[in-house]
Amino acid sequence: MVFNEEDESRMIGLKMVMAEAKDVSYTSMLHLNNLVIRINTK
C-alpha cells in the first residue's frame, strides 16, 4: 500500500486522540513499546 505523506486525513484517528490528550508518555523497555495517553474527562 502506498501512502501520500501530504494527505491530511492520514492517521486521523490518532490525530483526534492526541488533540484531546492531557498527557502522553512513551517508554520502550525490554523491546516493548508502551504509549500511555491520558484524556481529559468532562
PDB file as gemmi writes it, atoms N, CA and C in Angstrom:
CRYST1    1.000    1.000    1.000  90.00  90.00  90.00 P 1                      
ATOM      1  N   MET A   1       0.839  -1.176   0.000  1.00  0.00           N  
ATOM      2  CA  MET A   1       0.000   0.000   0.000  1.00  0.00           C  
ATOM      3  C   MET A   1       0.889   1.247   0.000  1.00  0.00           C  
ATOM      4  N   VAL A   2       0.530   2.219  -0.767  1.00  0.00           N  
ATOM      5  CA  VAL A   2       1.302   3.449  -0.864  1.00  0.00           C  
ATOM      6  C   VAL A   2       0.545   4.564  -0.147  1.00  0.00           C  
ATOM      7  N   PHE A   3       1.248   5.282   0.739  1.00  0.00           N  
ATOM      8  CA  PHE A   3       0.636   6.378   1.484  1.00  0.00           C  
ATOM      9  C   PHE A   3       1.105   7.707   0.932  1.00  0.00           C  
ATOM     10  N   ASN A   4       0.193   8.642   0.868  1.00  0.00           N  
ATOM     11  CA  ASN A   4       0.520  10.002   0.457  1.00  0.00           C  
ATOM     12  C   ASN A   4       0.856  10.788   1.725  1.00  0.00           C  
ATOM     13  N   GLU A   5       2.101  11.211   1.864  1.00  0.00           N  
ATOM     14  CA  GLU A   5       2.556  11.929   3.064  1.00  0.00           C  
ATOM     15  C   GLU A   5       1.824  13.256   3.265  1.00  0.00           C  
ATOM     16  N   GLU A   6       1.297  13.840   2.196  1.00  0.00           N  
ATOM     17  CA  GLU A   6       0.641  15.144   2.276  1.00  0.00           C  
ATOM     18  C   GLU A   6      -0.857  15.040   2.540  1.00  0.00           C  
ATOM     19  N   ASP A   7      -1.401  13.836   2.615  1.00  0.00           N  
ATOM     20  CA  ASP A   7      -2.823  13.627   2.848  1.00  0.00           C  
ATOM     21  C   ASP A   7      -3.165  13.978   4.299  1.00  0.00           C  
ATOM     22  N   GLU A   8      -3.976  15.034   4.494  1.00  0.00           N  
ATOM     23  CA  GLU A   8      -4.320  15.494   5.842  1.00  0.00           C  
ATOM     24  C   GLU A   8      -5.199  14.508   6.598  1.00  0.00           C  
ATOM     25  N   SER A   9      -5.883  13.610   5.903  1.00  0.00           N  
ATOM     26  CA  SER A   9      -6.737  12.634   6.574  1.00  0.00           C  
ATOM     27  C   SER A   9      -5.955  11.397   7.022  1.00  0.00           C  
ATOM     28  N   ARG A  10      -4.671  11.364   6.726  1.00  0.00           N  
ATOM     29  CA  ARG A  10      -3.818  10.243   7.129  1.00  0.00           C  
ATOM     30  C   ARG A  10      -3.711  10.220   8.647  1.00  0.00           C  
ATOM     31  N   MET A  11      -3.930   9.078   9.247  1.00  0.00           N  
ATOM     32  CA  MET A  11      -3.867   8.864  10.694  1.00  0.00           C  
ATOM     33  C   MET A  11      -4.805   9.800  11.451  1.00  0.00           C  
ATOM     34  N   ILE A  12      -5.992  10.022  10.922  1.00  0.00           N  
ATOM     35  CA  ILE A  12      -6.933  10.973  11.512  1.00  0.00           C  
ATOM     36  C   ILE A  12      -7.363  10.542  12.920  1.00  0.00           C  
ATOM     37  N   GLY A  13      -7.498   9.245  13.152  1.00  0.00           N  
ATOM     38  CA  GLY A  13      -7.885   8.766  14.490  1.00  0.00           C  
ATOM     39  C   GLY A  13      -6.846   9.125  15.534  1.00  0.00           C  
ATOM     40  N   LEU A  14      -5.593   8.899  15.234  1.00  0.00           N  
ATOM     41  CA  LEU A  14      -4.510   9.237  16.163  1.00  0.00           C  
ATOM     42  C   LEU A  14      -4.435  10.744  16.383  1.00  0.00           C  
ATOM     43  N   LYS A  15      -4.641  11.514  15.338  1.00  0.00           N  
ATOM     44  CA  LYS A  15      -4.616  12.971  15.460  1.00  0.00           C  
ATOM     45  C   LYS A  15      -5.747  13.453  16.370  1.00  0.00           C  
ATOM     46  N   MET A  16      -6.928  12.841  16.270  1.00  0.00           N  
ATOM     47  CA  MET A  16      -8.058  13.224  17.105  1.00  0.00           C  
ATOM     48  C   MET A  16      -7.783  12.898  18.574  1.00  0.00           C  
ATOM     49  N   VAL A  17      -7.228  11.730  18.824  1.00  0.00           N  
ATOM     50  CA  VAL A  17      -6.912  11.340  20.204  1.00  0.00           C  
ATOM     51  C   VAL A  17      -5.839  12.256  20.784  1.00  0.00           C  
ATOM     52  N   MET A  18      -4.811  12.556  20.018  1.00  0.00           N  
ATOM     53  CA  MET A  18      -3.730  13.413  20.504  1.00  0.00           C  
ATOM     54  C   MET A  18      -4.227  14.836  20.781  1.00  0.00           C  
ATOM     55  N   ALA A  19      -5.212  15.306  20.029  1.00  0.00           N  
ATOM     56  CA  ALA A  19      -5.760  16.641  20.251  1.00  0.00           C  
ATOM     57  C   ALA A  19      -6.499  16.714  21.586  1.00  0.00           C  
ATOM     58  N   GLU A  20      -7.089  15.618  22.029  1.00  0.00           N  
ATOM     59  CA  GLU A  20      -7.825  15.577  23.293  1.00  0.00           C  
ATOM     60  C   GLU A  20      -6.966  15.146  24.471  1.00  0.00           C  
ATOM     61  N   ALA A  21      -5.724  14.759  24.213  1.00  0.00           N  
ATOM     62  CA  ALA A  21      -4.861  14.215  25.261  1.00  0.00           C  
ATOM     63  C   ALA A  21      -4.434  15.283  26.249  1.00  0.00           C  
ATOM     64  N   LYS A  22      -4.479  14.902  27.523  1.00  0.00           N  
ATOM     65  CA  LYS A  22      -3.983  15.752  28.594  1.00  0.00           C  
ATOM     66  C   LYS A  22      -2.479  15.538  28.758  1.00  0.00           C  
ATOM     67  N   ASP A  23      -2.054  14.293  28.617  1.00  0.00           N  
ATOM     68  CA  ASP A  23      -0.656  13.941  28.803  1.00  0.00           C  
ATOM     69  C   ASP A  23      -0.362  12.697  27.977  1.00  0.00           C  
ATOM     70  N   VAL A  24       0.822  12.654  27.388  1.00  0.00           N  
ATOM     71  CA  VAL A  24       1.242  11.498  26.596  1.00  0.00           C  
ATOM     72  C   VAL A  24       2.631  11.103  27.045  1.00  0.00           C  
ATOM     73  N   SER A  25       2.814   9.797  27.312  1.00  0.00           N  
ATOM     74  CA  SER A  25       4.164   9.342  27.652  1.00  0.00           C  
ATOM     75  C   SER A  25       4.461   8.067  26.878  1.00  0.00           C  
ATOM     76  N   TYR A  26       5.697   7.972  26.437  1.00  0.00           N  
ATOM     77  CA  TYR A  26       6.147   6.825  25.655  1.00  0.00           C  
ATOM     78  C   TYR A  26       7.381   6.243  26.328  1.00  0.00           C  
ATOM     79  N   THR A  27       7.397   4.932  26.503  1.00  0.00           N  
ATOM     80  CA  THR A  27       8.579   4.254  27.033  1.00  0.00           C  
ATOM     81  C   THR A  27       8.834   3.005  26.208  1.00  0.00           C  
ATOM     82  N   SER A  28      10.094   2.660  26.127  1.00  0.00           N  
ATOM     83  CA  SER A  28      10.486   1.428  25.468  1.00  0.00           C  
ATOM     84  C   SER A  28      11.344   0.643  26.455  1.00  0.00           C  
ATOM     85  N   MET A  29      10.831  -0.510  26.874  1.00  0.00           N  
ATOM     86  CA  MET A  29      11.509  -1.324  27.868  1.00  0.00           C  
ATOM     87  C   MET A  29      11.516  -2.776  27.422  1.00  0.00           C  
ATOM     88  N   LEU A  30      12.641  -3.413  27.461  1.00  0.00           N  
ATOM     89  CA  LEU A  30      12.751  -4.825  27.096  1.00  0.00           C  
ATOM     90  C   LEU A  30      12.166  -5.094  25.705  1.00  0.00           C  
ATOM     91  N   HIS A  31      12.395  -4.182  24.791  1.00  0.00           N  
ATOM     92  CA  HIS A  31      11.897  -4.282  23.410  1.00  0.00           C  
ATOM     93  C   HIS A  31      10.374  -4.254  23.335  1.00  0.00           C  
ATOM     94  N   LEU A  32       9.722  -3.686  24.354  1.00  0.00           N  
ATOM     95  CA  LEU A  32       8.274  -3.491  24.342  1.00  0.00           C  
ATOM     96  C   LEU A  32       8.003  -1.990  24.324  1.00  0.00           C  
ATOM     97  N   ASN A  33       7.177  -1.532  23.404  1.00  0.00           N  
ATOM     98  CA  ASN A  33       6.834  -0.112  23.298  1.00  0.00           C  
ATOM     99  C   ASN A  33       5.530   0.138  24.037  1.00  0.00           C  
ATOM    100  N   ASN A  34       5.531   1.139  24.911  1.00  0.00           N  
ATOM    101  CA  ASN A  34       4.342   1.480  25.688  1.00  0.00           C  
ATOM    102  C   ASN A  34       3.992   2.937  25.456  1.00  0.00           C  
ATOM    103  N   LEU A  35       2.761   3.189  25.058  1.00  0.00           N  
ATOM    104  CA  LEU A  35       2.262   4.545  24.855  1.00  0.00           C  
ATOM    105  C   LEU A  35       1.072   4.726  25.786  1.00  0.00           C  
ATOM    106  N   VAL A  36       1.191   5.658  26.728  1.00  0.00           N  
ATOM    107  CA  VAL A  36       0.113   5.948  27.668  1.00  0.00           C  
ATOM    108  C   VAL A  36      -0.429   7.324  27.331  1.00  0.00           C  
ATOM    109  N   ILE A  37      -1.730   7.392  27.090  1.00  0.00           N  
ATOM    110  CA  ILE A  37      -2.383   8.646  26.750  1.00  0.00           C  
ATOM    111  C   ILE A  37      -3.445   8.922  27.805  1.00  0.00           C  
ATOM    112  N   ARG A  38      -3.322  10.049  28.489  1.00  0.00           N  
ATOM    113  CA  ARG A  38      -4.319  10.466  29.477  1.00  0.00           C  
ATOM    114  C   ARG A  38      -5.237  11.468  28.800  1.00  0.00           C  
ATOM    115  N   ILE A  39      -6.535  11.218  28.921  1.00  0.00           N  
ATOM    116  CA  ILE A  39      -7.525  12.047  28.243  1.00  0.00           C  
ATOM    117  C   ILE A  39      -8.379  12.760  29.277  1.00  0.00           C  
ATOM    118  N   ASN A  40      -8.633  14.042  29.025  1.00  0.00           N  
ATOM    119  CA  ASN A  40      -9.487  14.827  29.920  1.00  0.00           C  
ATOM    120  C   ASN A  40     -10.910  14.275  29.891  1.00  0.00           C  
ATOM    121  N   THR A  41     -11.516  14.179  31.065  1.00  0.00           N  
ATOM    122  CA  THR A  41     -12.931  13.816  31.136  1.00  0.00           C  
ATOM    123  C   THR A  41     -13.724  15.058  31.467  1.00  0.00           C  
ATOM    124  N   LYS A  42     -14.897  15.120  30.942  1.00  0.00           N  
ATOM    125  CA  LYS A  42     -15.725  16.325  31.141  1.00  0.00           C  
ATOM    126  C   LYS A  42     -16.844  16.051  32.095  1.00  0.00           C  
TER     127      LYS A  42                                                      
END                                                                             
